[in-house]
Amino acid sequence: MKDQTIITADDHPLLLKGLNDFLVEKKYNIIASGVNGQEAYNLIVKNKPDIAILDIQMPYMTGLEVAKECKKNNIDTKIILITFHKEKILFQKANELNIFGYILKEFAIEEIEICIKSVTEGIPYFSPRIKELLGINPYKETYLNNLTPSEKKILKLIAKDKTNKEIASLLFISHRTVEKHRSNIINKLQIEHKTNSLLIWAKDNADKLL
């Protein structure tokens, strides 16, 4: 996990140094750092890091603008935003841009390792504290958005009590492919690996699958 290449960017030198020092001490692979949004974007384009940890408010380009450019140019770097801001509109914009992580600066040191681990596994991490502050349903706003169209189709069919065999037949895919999709869905929704746990979740959240 700690082999993932990471760049960081923050226009506050002390905060940037504190974050970098912490991550280096924990043996993370920090390959470059920037002090503004334009520099951060240039570093992403040049180095194609696995993860970019960015301050949301920076000169020249904000963290959100960097994420928007990465999305527009099909850059696969997973963006984690660190912010003091608790406004719901910023959180919603982050969701729309497929941001992989969103944590508050006052809790950054205690949450960043959890966030990186989750992001490395392909699961978005949004600070529980900000979701509590904003009254956001994490499944509706975050985890469901991370499912592929195929995974969403399968989840809807599971909610209708369809078996793996029936789903495979309806979608013209193999039984093994359905099983792989089910496993991915469970991981992305952070559901416990228990018998019928996905079926129960699908039925309980059927209204969000429309």
GROMACS elastic network, one bead per residue, 0.5 to 0.9 nm:
[ bonds ]
;  ai    aj funct       b0    kb
    1     4     6  0.60067   500
    1    28     6  0.86042   500
    1   116     6  0.85682   500
    1   117     6  0.69671   500
    1   120     6  0.66938   500
    1   121     6  0.85742   500
    2     5     6  0.80088   500
    2    26     6  0.87486   500
    2    27     6  0.67608   500
    2    29     6  0.63002   500
    2   116     6  0.89554   500
    2   117     6  0.86818   500
    3    27     6  0.88530   500
    3    28     6  0.69328   500
    3    29     6  0.59390   500
    4    28     6  0.75690   500
    4    29     6  0.62760   500
    4    30     6  0.86641   500
    4    49     6  0.77395   500
    4    50     6  0.57978   500
    4    51     6  0.72547   500
    4   120     6  0.76313   500
    5    28     6  0.79982   500
    5    29     6  0.52749   500
    5    30     6  0.62171   500
    5    31     6  0.63899   500
    5    47     6  0.88761   500
    5    48     6  0.84957   500
    5    49     6  0.50282   500
    5    50     6  0.51767   500
    5    51     6  0.63899   500
    5    52     6  0.85958   500
    6    28     6  0.77637   500
    6    29     6  0.59640   500
    6    31     6  0.59507   500
    6    32     6  0.73618   500
    6    33     6  0.88510   500
    6    49     6  0.55439   500
    6    50     6  0.61060   500
    6    52     6  0.56136   500
    6    53     6  0.73477   500
    7    29     6  0.86060   500
    7    30     6  0.57311   500
    7    31     6  0.57988   500
    7    33     6  0.54653   500
    7    34     6  0.78926   500
    7    40     6  0.78247   500
    7    43     6  0.75529   500
    7    44     6  0.75174   500
    7    47     6  0.86950   500
    7    49     6  0.65813   500
    7    50     6  0.85007   500
    7    51     6  0.66115   500
    7    53     6  0.63186   500
    7    54     6  0.83267   500
    8    16     6  0.75235   500
    8    19     6  0.83658   500
    8    20     6  0.75552   500
    8    30     6  0.75708   500
    8    31     6  0.86068   500
    8    32     6  0.66933   500
    8    34     6  0.63498   500
    8    35     6  0.86648   500
    8    40     6  0.74092   500
    8    51     6  0.86374   500
    8    52     6  0.57531   500
    8    54     6  0.57535   500
    8    55     6  0.83952   500
    9    12     6  0.89614   500
    9    16     6  0.67737   500
    9    32     6  0.86701   500
    9    33     6  0.53934   500
    9    35     6  0.54455   500
    9    36     6  0.64855   500
    9    37     6  0.72793   500
    9    39     6  0.81179   500
    9    40     6  0.58596   500
    9    52     6  0.79120   500
    9    53     6  0.64817   500
    9    55     6  0.62376   500
    9    58     6  0.85845   500
    9    63     6  0.88665   500
   10    13     6  0.70191   500
   10    15     6  0.71670   500
   10    16     6  0.54801   500
   10    33     6  0.82434   500
   10    34     6  0.66253   500
   10    35     6  0.50997   500
   10    36     6  0.62133   500
   10    37     6  0.80178   500
   10    40     6  0.87140   500
   10    53     6  0.87340   500
   10    54     6  0.62509   500
   10    55     6  0.50625   500
   10    56     6  0.83729   500
   10    57     6  0.82155   500
   10    58     6  0.67276   500
   11    15     6  0.83062   500
   11    16     6  0.74797   500
   11    34     6  0.78431   500
   11    36     6  0.54169   500
   11    37     6  0.83854   500
   11    55     6  0.76498   500
   11    57     6  0.82585   500
   11    58     6  0.58556   500
   11    59     6  0.73614   500
   12    15     6  0.54449   500
   12    16     6  0.61451   500
   12    17     6  0.86374   500
   12    35     6  0.74078   500
   12    58     6  0.89267   500
   13    16     6  0.50985   500
   13    17     6  0.60150   500
   13    18     6  0.84698   500
   13    35     6  0.74664   500
   14    17     6  0.50937   500
   14    18     6  0.60067   500
   14    19     6  0.85775   500
   15    18     6  0.50357   500
   15    19     6  0.61614   500
   15    20     6  0.85493   500
   16    19     6  0.52213   500
   16    20     6  0.60904   500
   16    21     6  0.84574   500
   16    33     6  0.82370   500
   16    34     6  0.87616   500
   16    35     6  0.81316   500
   17    20     6  0.50977   500
   17    21     6  0.58519   500
   17    22     6  0.84003   500
   18    21     6  0.52246   500
   18    22     6  0.61545   500
   18    23     6  0.86897   500
   18   109     6  0.89895   500
   19    22     6  0.52253   500
   19    23     6  0.62413   500
   19    24     6  0.85972   500
   19   108     6  0.83676   500
   19   109     6  0.73541   500
   20    23     6  0.51765   500
   20    24     6  0.59684   500
   20    25     6  0.83782   500
   20    30     6  0.74595   500
   20    33     6  0.84435   500
   21    24     6  0.52145   500
   21    25     6  0.60144   500
   21    26     6  0.85825   500
   22    25     6  0.51569   500
   22    26     6  0.63091   500
   22    27     6  0.88307   500
   22    28     6  0.89731   500
   22   109     6  0.76760   500
   23    27     6  0.63417   500
   23    28     6  0.53583   500
   23    29     6  0.80127   500
   23    30     6  0.75332   500
   23   112     6  0.88096   500
   23   113     6  0.84201   500
   24    28     6  0.54003   500
   24    29     6  0.71321   500
   24    30     6  0.68989   500
   25    28     6  0.76052   500
   26   113     6  0.89168   500
   27    30     6  0.87280   500
   30    33     6  0.78623   500
   31    47     6  0.83752   500
   31    49     6  0.81283   500
   32    40     6  0.89599   500
   32    43     6  0.72354   500
   32    47     6  0.85711   500
   33    39     6  0.84547   500
   33    40     6  0.72102   500
   33    43     6  0.78497   500
   34    37     6  0.75584   500
   34    38     6  0.84375   500
   34    39     6  0.53888   500
   34    40     6  0.51171   500
   34    41     6  0.87986   500
   34    43     6  0.75629   500
   35    38     6  0.86641   500
   35    39     6  0.66981   500
   35    40     6  0.73109   500
   35    58     6  0.79014   500
   35    59     6  0.84697   500
   36    39     6  0.54525   500
   36    40     6  0.62171   500
   36    41     6  0.88152   500
   36    55     6  0.87376   500
   36    57     6  0.88176   500
   36    58     6  0.52518   500
   36    59     6  0.53054   500
   36    60     6  0.65991   500
   36    61     6  0.70130   500
   36    62     6  0.80592   500
   37    41     6  0.61702   500
   37    42     6  0.86033   500
   37    54     6  0.81611   500
   37    55     6  0.84076   500
   37    56     6  0.88192   500
   37    57     6  0.82245   500
   37    58     6  0.54734   500
   37    59     6  0.60185   500
   37    60     6  0.57093   500
   37    62     6  0.54972   500
   37    63     6  0.63505   500
   37    65     6  0.80106   500
   37    66     6  0.65458   500
   38    41     6  0.51403   500
   38    42     6  0.61915   500
   38    43     6  0.86085   500
   38    58     6  0.87620   500
   38    59     6  0.77806   500
   38    60     6  0.57320   500
   38    61     6  0.54505   500
   38    62     6  0.83743   500
   38    66     6  0.76235   500
   39    42     6  0.50782   500
   39    43     6  0.61602   500
   39    44     6  0.86426   500
   39    60     6  0.87203   500
   39    61     6  0.87215   500
   40    43     6  0.51363   500
   40    44     6  0.62721   500
   40    45     6  0.87583   500
   40    52     6  0.82795   500
   40    54     6  0.78094   500
   40    61     6  0.86681   500
   40    63     6  0.86637   500
   40    66     6  0.75895   500
   41    44     6  0.50337   500
   41    45     6  0.62224   500
   41    46     6  0.85688   500
   41    61     6  0.83325   500
   41    66     6  0.57568   500
   41    67     6  0.85162   500
   41    69     6  0.80921   500
   41    70     6  0.79580   500
   42    45     6  0.51296   500
   42    46     6  0.60711   500
   42    47     6  0.84649   500
   43    46     6  0.50772   500
   43    47     6  0.57816   500
   43    48     6  0.76729   500
   43    49     6  0.84291   500
   44    47     6  0.53455   500
   44    48     6  0.50480   500
   44    49     6  0.61549   500
   44    51     6  0.89540   500
   44    52     6  0.74590   500
   44    70     6  0.83723   500
   44    75     6  0.83296   500
   44    77     6  0.73812   500
   45    48     6  0.56474   500
   45    49     6  0.85486   500
   45    70     6  0.83672   500
   45    75     6  0.77269   500
   46    49     6  0.86708   500
   48    51     6  0.85814   500
   48    75     6  0.74766   500
   48    76     6  0.76693   500
   48    77     6  0.63969   500
   49    52     6  0.67817   500
   49    76     6  0.84643   500
   49    77     6  0.58025   500
   49    78     6  0.82946   500
   50    76     6  0.74211   500
   50    78     6  0.61798   500
   50    79     6  0.88206   500
   50   120     6  0.82879   500
   51    76     6  0.88435   500
   51    77     6  0.53083   500
   51    79     6  0.59205   500
   51    80     6  0.72774   500
   51   116     6  0.82196   500
   51   119     6  0.82414   500
   51   120     6  0.82448   500
   52    77     6  0.66096   500
   52    78     6  0.62287   500
   52    80     6  0.60615   500
   52    81     6  0.83268   500
   53    63     6  0.89649   500
   53    78     6  0.86182   500
   53    79     6  0.61497   500
   53    81     6  0.59016   500
   53    82     6  0.71388   500
   53   101     6  0.85797   500
   54    57     6  0.86293   500
   54    58     6  0.87552   500
   54    62     6  0.87217   500
   54    63     6  0.57653   500
   54    66     6  0.88841   500
   54    79     6  0.72971   500
   54    80     6  0.61675   500
   54    82     6  0.60390   500
   54    83     6  0.86181   500
   55    58     6  0.65239   500
   55    62     6  0.76659   500
   55    63     6  0.58754   500
   55    80     6  0.85903   500
   55    81     6  0.57330   500
   55    83     6  0.59352   500
   55    84     6  0.89819   500
   55   105     6  0.88401   500
   56    62     6  0.56053   500
   56    64     6  0.63219   500
   56    65     6  0.89285   500
   56    81     6  0.57067   500
   56    82     6  0.60553   500
   56    83     6  0.55415   500
   56    84     6  0.84756   500
   56    85     6  0.83866   500
   57    61     6  0.79396   500
   57    63     6  0.61844   500
   57    64     6  0.82817   500
   57    83     6  0.75299   500
   58    61     6  0.60597   500
   58    63     6  0.68770   500
   59    62     6  0.66725   500
   61    64     6  0.79098   500
   61    65     6  0.56838   500
   61    66     6  0.63263   500
   62    65     6  0.50511   500
   62    66     6  0.62795   500
   62    67     6  0.86228   500
   63    66     6  0.50919   500
   63    67     6  0.62435   500
   63    68     6  0.86376   500
   63    79     6  0.85725   500
   63    80     6  0.88786   500
   63    81     6  0.66944   500
   63    82     6  0.87924   500
   64    67     6  0.50079   500
   64    68     6  0.61213   500
   64    69     6  0.87150   500
   64    81     6  0.81532   500
   64    90     6  0.84511   500
   64    93     6  0.76235   500
   64    94     6  0.66787   500
   64    97     6  0.77826   500
   64    99     6  0.85480   500
   65    69     6  0.62427   500
   65    70     6  0.85828   500
   66    69     6  0.52407   500
   66    70     6  0.62457   500
   66    71     6  0.86903   500
   66    79     6  0.88816   500
   67    70     6  0.50413   500
   67    71     6  0.61532   500
   67    72     6  0.85763   500
   67    78     6  0.87624   500
   67    79     6  0.66386   500
   67    94     6  0.83456   500
   67    97     6  0.65644   500
   67    98     6  0.82743   500
   67    99     6  0.71769   500
   68    71     6  0.51576   500
   68    72     6  0.61203   500
   68    73     6  0.86251   500
   68    97     6  0.61702   500
   69    72     6  0.50110   500
   69    73     6  0.60857   500
   69    74     6  0.84494   500
   69    75     6  0.83676   500
   70    73     6  0.52322   500
   70    74     6  0.59784   500
   70    76     6  0.74294   500
   70    77     6  0.75513   500
   71    74     6  0.51055   500
   71    75     6  0.61307   500
   71    76     6  0.78372   500
   71    97     6  0.69885   500
   71    98     6  0.81275   500
   72    75     6  0.78369   500
   75    78     6  0.86631   500
   78    98     6  0.86106   500
   78    99     6  0.69806   500
   78   100     6  0.58414   500
   78   101     6  0.81646   500
   78   119     6  0.74027   500
   78   120     6  0.86740   500
   78   122     6  0.89660   500
   79    98     6  0.83074   500
   79    99     6  0.53910   500
   79   100     6  0.55199   500
   79   101     6  0.64563   500
   79   102     6  0.86888   500
   79   119     6  0.89362   500
   80    99     6  0.64483   500
   80   100     6  0.56930   500
   80   102     6  0.57203   500
   80   103     6  0.77803   500
   80   115     6  0.82163   500
   80   116     6  0.83626   500
   80   119     6  0.84461   500
   80   125     6  0.85800   500
   81    94     6  0.84413   500
   81    99     6  0.75952   500
   81   100     6  0.82663   500
   81   101     6  0.59397   500
   81   103     6  0.64020   500
   81   104     6  0.84496   500
   82    85     6  0.89069   500
   82   101     6  0.82157   500
   82   102     6  0.59963   500
   82   103     6  0.50646   500
   82   104     6  0.56003   500
   82   105     6  0.56368   500
   82   108     6  0.71348   500
   83    86     6  0.78727   500
   83   102     6  0.76983   500
   83   103     6  0.64919   500
   83   105     6  0.52501   500
   83   106     6  0.85056   500
   83   108     6  0.88618   500
   84   103     6  0.87026   500
   84   104     6  0.56445   500
   84   105     6  0.54867   500
   84   106     6  0.72753   500
   85    88     6  0.89628   500
   85    90     6  0.79018   500
   85   104     6  0.75024   500
   85   105     6  0.88083   500
   86    89     6  0.88043   500
   86    90     6  0.77141   500
   86    91     6  0.78029   500
   86   104     6  0.80076   500
   86   130     6  0.67296   500
   86   133     6  0.76020   500
   86   134     6  0.76753   500
   87    90     6  0.56917   500
   87    91     6  0.68123   500
   87   134     6  0.78209   500
   88    91     6  0.50848   500
   88    92     6  0.61649   500
   88    93     6  0.86572   500
   88   134     6  0.62175   500
   88   136     6  0.89543   500
   89    92     6  0.50610   500
   89    93     6  0.61839   500
   89    94     6  0.86057   500
   90    93     6  0.50798   500
   90    94     6  0.61702   500
   90    95     6  0.86763   500
   91    94     6  0.50585   500
   91    95     6  0.63484   500
   91    96     6  0.88180   500
   91   102     6  0.78384   500
   91   130     6  0.87838   500
   91   134     6  0.89566   500
   92    95     6  0.50514   500
   92    96     6  0.63314   500
   92    97     6  0.87951   500
   92   141     6  0.81451   500
   93    96     6  0.50552   500
   93    97     6  0.63555   500
   93    98     6  0.88205   500
   93    99     6  0.88133   500
   94    97     6  0.52156   500
   94    98     6  0.64380   500
   94    99     6  0.52896   500
   94   100     6  0.85484   500
   94   101     6  0.88024   500
   94   102     6  0.78897   500
   95    98     6  0.51680   500
   95    99     6  0.58398   500
   95   100     6  0.83399   500
   95   141     6  0.72243   500
   95   142     6  0.67001   500
   95   145     6  0.79365   500
   96    99     6  0.76552   500
   96   145     6  0.87676   500
   98   124     6  0.87108   500
   98   142     6  0.88007   500
   98   145     6  0.79840   500
   98   146     6  0.77786   500
   99   102     6  0.73560   500
   99   124     6  0.75899   500
  100   115     6  0.88029   500
  100   118     6  0.89087   500
  100   119     6  0.62033   500
  100   122     6  0.81983   500
  100   123     6  0.73520   500
  100   125     6  0.62023   500
  100   126     6  0.77836   500
  101   115     6  0.65060   500
  101   116     6  0.81288   500
  101   118     6  0.87186   500
  101   119     6  0.70232   500
  101   123     6  0.89901   500
  101   124     6  0.56800   500
  101   126     6  0.53855   500
  101   127     6  0.78925   500
  102   115     6  0.84301   500
  102   124     6  0.86073   500
  102   125     6  0.66154   500
  102   127     6  0.61197   500
  102   130     6  0.84934   500
  103   106     6  0.87106   500
  103   107     6  0.72260   500
  103   108     6  0.62989   500
  103   111     6  0.74230   500
  103   112     6  0.77951   500
  103   115     6  0.81888   500
  103   125     6  0.81278   500
  103   126     6  0.61256   500
  103   128     6  0.85363   500
  103   129     6  0.83618   500
  103   130     6  0.74132   500
  104   107     6  0.55339   500
  104   108     6  0.59018   500
  104   111     6  0.87925   500
  104   127     6  0.70293   500
  104   129     6  0.80136   500
  104   130     6  0.72098   500
  105   109     6  0.79456   500
  106   109     6  0.78858   500
  106   110     6  0.89330   500
  107   110     6  0.56082   500
  107   111     6  0.60849   500
  107   112     6  0.82306   500
  107   127     6  0.86857   500
  107   129     6  0.88378   500
  108   111     6  0.51869   500
  108   112     6  0.54008   500
  108   113     6  0.88636   500
  109   112     6  0.55594   500
  109   113     6  0.77228   500
  110   113     6  0.72598   500
  110   114     6  0.80818   500
  111   114     6  0.53802   500
  111   115     6  0.60819   500
  111   116     6  0.87139   500
  111   127     6  0.76285   500
  112   116     6  0.60605   500
  112   117     6  0.85398   500
  113   116     6  0.51413   500
  113   117     6  0.61387   500
  113   118     6  0.85727   500
  114   117     6  0.52251   500
  114   118     6  0.62103   500
  114   119     6  0.86356   500
  114   125     6  0.81370   500
  115   118     6  0.51883   500
  115   119     6  0.60911   500
  115   120     6  0.84817   500
  115   124     6  0.79344   500
  115   125     6  0.54531   500
  115   126     6  0.77961   500
  115   127     6  0.82325   500
  116   119     6  0.50829   500
  116   120     6  0.59162   500
  116   121     6  0.85721   500
  116   125     6  0.82478   500
  117   120     6  0.51480   500
  117   121     6  0.64123   500
  117   122     6  0.88985   500
  117   123     6  0.87165   500
  118   121     6  0.52091   500
  118   122     6  0.65303   500
  118   123     6  0.51711   500
  118   124     6  0.64090   500
  118   125     6  0.61530   500
  119   123     6  0.51232   500
  119   124     6  0.55125   500
  119   125     6  0.65731   500
  120   123     6  0.73544   500
  121   124     6  0.86972   500
  121   187     6  0.87692   500
  121   188     6  0.89453   500
  122   146     6  0.88619   500
  122   187     6  0.87950   500
  122   188     6  0.74479   500
  123   143     6  0.76849   500
  123   146     6  0.77394   500
  123   187     6  0.74634   500
  123   188     6  0.54193   500
  123   189     6  0.81104   500
  123   190     6  0.82229   500
  124   142     6  0.71518   500
  124   143     6  0.69096   500
  124   146     6  0.75406   500
  124   188     6  0.79678   500
  125   128     6  0.86296   500
  125   142     6  0.84120   500
  125   143     6  0.88790   500
  126   129     6  0.85026   500
  126   130     6  0.74751   500
  126   131     6  0.73055   500
  126   138     6  0.81108   500
  126   142     6  0.78340   500
  127   130     6  0.54778   500
  127   131     6  0.65397   500
  127   132     6  0.87567   500
  128   131     6  0.51004   500
  128   132     6  0.61206   500
  128   133     6  0.86285   500
  128   138     6  0.86710   500
  129   132     6  0.50685   500
  129   133     6  0.61644   500
  129   134     6  0.86510   500
  130   134     6  0.60855   500
  130   135     6  0.82702   500
  130   136     6  0.83472   500
  131   134     6  0.51966   500
  131   135     6  0.56949   500
  131   137     6  0.72925   500
  131   138     6  0.71184   500
  132   135     6  0.50640   500
  132   136     6  0.66398   500
  132   137     6  0.88400   500
  133   136     6  0.79923   500
  136   139     6  0.88405   500
  136   140     6  0.82242   500
  136   141     6  0.69961   500
  137   140     6  0.55732   500
  137   141     6  0.60610   500
  137   142     6  0.80779   500
  138   141     6  0.52625   500
  138   142     6  0.52943   500
  138   143     6  0.64306   500
  138   144     6  0.84378   500
  139   142     6  0.56025   500
  139   144     6  0.55913   500
  139   145     6  0.82573   500
  139   189     6  0.70047   500
  139   205     6  0.88254   500
  139   208     6  0.86033   500
  140   143     6  0.66835   500
  140   144     6  0.56869   500
  140   145     6  0.74040   500
  140   205     6  0.89218   500
  140   208     6  0.64429   500
  140   209     6  0.88217   500
  141   144     6  0.68326   500
  141   145     6  0.66852   500
  142   145     6  0.53547   500
  142   146     6  0.67397   500
  143   146     6  0.52553   500
  143   147     6  0.71142   500
  143   188     6  0.62900   500
  143   189     6  0.55235   500
  143   190     6  0.82932   500
  144   147     6  0.54724   500
  144   148     6  0.88420   500
  144   152     6  0.80509   500
  144   188     6  0.80631   500
  144   189     6  0.71001   500
  144   208     6  0.85205   500
  144   209     6  0.83783   500
  145   148     6  0.80462   500
  146   188     6  0.71238   500
  146   189     6  0.86901   500
  147   150     6  0.79599   500
  147   151     6  0.57511   500
  147   152     6  0.61970   500
  147   184     6  0.86978   500
  147   185     6  0.70266   500
  147   188     6  0.72473   500
  147   189     6  0.86182   500
  148   151     6  0.51240   500
  148   152     6  0.62846   500
  148   153     6  0.87310   500
  149   152     6  0.51210   500
  149   153     6  0.62926   500
  149   154     6  0.87553   500
  150   153     6  0.51293   500
  150   154     6  0.63123   500
  150   155     6  0.86562   500
  150   181     6  0.81307   500
  151   154     6  0.51073   500
  151   155     6  0.61139   500
  151   156     6  0.86727   500
  151   181     6  0.61396   500
  151   182     6  0.76545   500
  151   184     6  0.81736   500
  151   185     6  0.66178   500
  152   155     6  0.50025   500
  152   156     6  0.62300   500
  152   157     6  0.86873   500
  152   185     6  0.86062   500
  152   209     6  0.73360   500
  153   156     6  0.52311   500
  153   157     6  0.63867   500
  153   158     6  0.87157   500
  153   171     6  0.88014   500
  153   209     6  0.88580   500
  154   157     6  0.50824   500
  154   158     6  0.61281   500
  154   159     6  0.86303   500
  154   167     6  0.69415   500
  154   171     6  0.85863   500
  154   178     6  0.77322   500
  154   181     6  0.77802   500
  154   182     6  0.78286   500
  155   159     6  0.62457   500
  155   160     6  0.87617   500
  155   182     6  0.80670   500
  155   185     6  0.79754   500
  155   198     6  0.84082   500
  155   199     6  0.84518   500
  155   202     6  0.64196   500
  155   206     6  0.88623   500
  155   209     6  0.78185   500
  156   159     6  0.50934   500
  156   160     6  0.65619   500
  156   202     6  0.72495   500
  156   203     6  0.89076   500
  156   206     6  0.72731   500
  156   209     6  0.63786   500
  156   210     6  0.81299   500
  157   161     6  0.66759   500
  157   162     6  0.55533   500
  157   163     6  0.83646   500
  157   167     6  0.68089   500
  157   202     6  0.89733   500
  158   161     6  0.51330   500
  158   162     6  0.52003   500
  158   163     6  0.70655   500
  158   164     6  0.83293   500
  158   167     6  0.80465   500
  158   198     6  0.79809   500
  158   199     6  0.60337   500
  158   202     6  0.66251   500
  158   203     6  0.80756   500
  159   162     6  0.74183   500
  159   198     6  0.88056   500
  159   199     6  0.62143   500
  159   200     6  0.80674   500
  159   201     6  0.82850   500
  159   204     6  0.85064   500
  159   205     6  0.85044   500
  159   206     6  0.63838   500
  160   199     6  0.89633   500
  160   202     6  0.86381   500
  160   203     6  0.78010   500
  160   206     6  0.89259   500
  161   199     6  0.75513   500
  161   203     6  0.87508   500
  162   165     6  0.80254   500
  162   166     6  0.58206   500
  162   167     6  0.61745   500
  163   166     6  0.51079   500
  163   167     6  0.61126   500
  163   168     6  0.85231   500
  164   167     6  0.50914   500
  164   168     6  0.60692   500
  164   169     6  0.86099   500
  164   175     6  0.62154   500
  164   176     6  0.87817   500
  164   178     6  0.62044   500
  164   179     6  0.71493   500
  165   168     6  0.51503   500
  165   169     6  0.62926   500
  165   170     6  0.87191   500
  165   174     6  0.83232   500
  165   175     6  0.59209   500
  165   178     6  0.83288   500
  166   169     6  0.51269   500
  166   170     6  0.61483   500
  166   171     6  0.86381   500
  166   175     6  0.88869   500
  167   170     6  0.50958   500
  167   171     6  0.60613   500
  167   172     6  0.82002   500
  167   173     6  0.81311   500
  167   175     6  0.80636   500
  167   178     6  0.72237   500
  168   171     6  0.53722   500
  168   172     6  0.56605   500
  168   174     6  0.54506   500
  168   175     6  0.54270   500
  168   176     6  0.86281   500
  168   177     6  0.78777   500
  168   178     6  0.62918   500
  169   172     6  0.51231   500
  169   173     6  0.66645   500
  169   174     6  0.78178   500
  169   175     6  0.83907   500
  170   173     6  0.80084   500
  171   174     6  0.87428   500
  173   176     6  0.83686   500
  173   177     6  0.64771   500
  173   178     6  0.72831   500
  174   177     6  0.51593   500
  174   178     6  0.65537   500
  174   179     6  0.88534   500
  175   178     6  0.51967   500
  175   179     6  0.64284   500
  175   180     6  0.88364   500
  176   179     6  0.50745   500
  176   180     6  0.62909   500
  176   181     6  0.87036   500
  177   180     6  0.50629   500
  177   181     6  0.61993   500
  177   182     6  0.86012   500
  178   181     6  0.50766   500
  178   182     6  0.61446   500
  178   183     6  0.86867   500
  179   182     6  0.50351   500
  179   183     6  0.62858   500
  179   184     6  0.87197   500
  180   183     6  0.51593   500
  180   184     6  0.63026   500
  180   185     6  0.86659   500
  181   184     6  0.50663   500
  181   185     6  0.60982   500
  181   186     6  0.86295   500
  182   185     6  0.50840   500
  182   186     6  0.62175   500
  182   187     6  0.86990   500
  182   198     6  0.79927   500
  183   186     6  0.51988   500
  183   187     6  0.63479   500
  183   188     6  0.87195   500
  183   193     6  0.87770   500
  184   187     6  0.51587   500
  184   188     6  0.61149   500
  184   189     6  0.85649   500
  185   188     6  0.51133   500
  185   189     6  0.60091   500
  185   190     6  0.82747   500
  185   191     6  0.84940   500
  185   198     6  0.83364   500
  186   189     6  0.53100   500
  186   190     6  0.58853   500
  186   191     6  0.51861   500
  186   192     6  0.73579   500
  186   193     6  0.72816   500
  186   197     6  0.85718   500
  186   198     6  0.66463   500
  187   191     6  0.65191   500
  187   192     6  0.84079   500
  187   193     6  0.86595   500
  188   191     6  0.79078   500
  191   194     6  0.84111   500
  191   197     6  0.70074   500
  191   198     6  0.71065   500
  191   201     6  0.80152   500
  192   197     6  0.66826   500
  192   198     6  0.84067   500
  193   196     6  0.87047   500
  193   197     6  0.68099   500
  193   198     6  0.83286   500
  194   197     6  0.53253   500
  194   198     6  0.81918   500
  195   198     6  0.80122   500
  195   199     6  0.87827   500
  196   199     6  0.51056   500
  196   200     6  0.61365   500
  196   201     6  0.85725   500
  197   200     6  0.51888   500
  197   201     6  0.61537   500
  197   202     6  0.85937   500
  198   201     6  0.50321   500
  198   202     6  0.59895   500
  198   203     6  0.85596   500
  199   202     6  0.51016   500
  199   203     6  0.62001   500
  199   204     6  0.85588   500
  200   203     6  0.52895   500
  200   204     6  0.61129   500
  200   205     6  0.85882   500
  201   204     6  0.50994   500
  201   205     6  0.60624   500
  201   206     6  0.82687   500
  202   205     6  0.52402   500
  202   206     6  0.56048   500
  202   209     6  0.83004   500
  203   206     6  0.51002   500
  203   207     6  0.85242   500
  204   207     6  0.80335   500
  205   208     6  0.55367   500
  205   209     6  0.70170   500
  206   209     6  0.52843   500
  206   210     6  0.72289   500
  207   210     6  0.59713   500
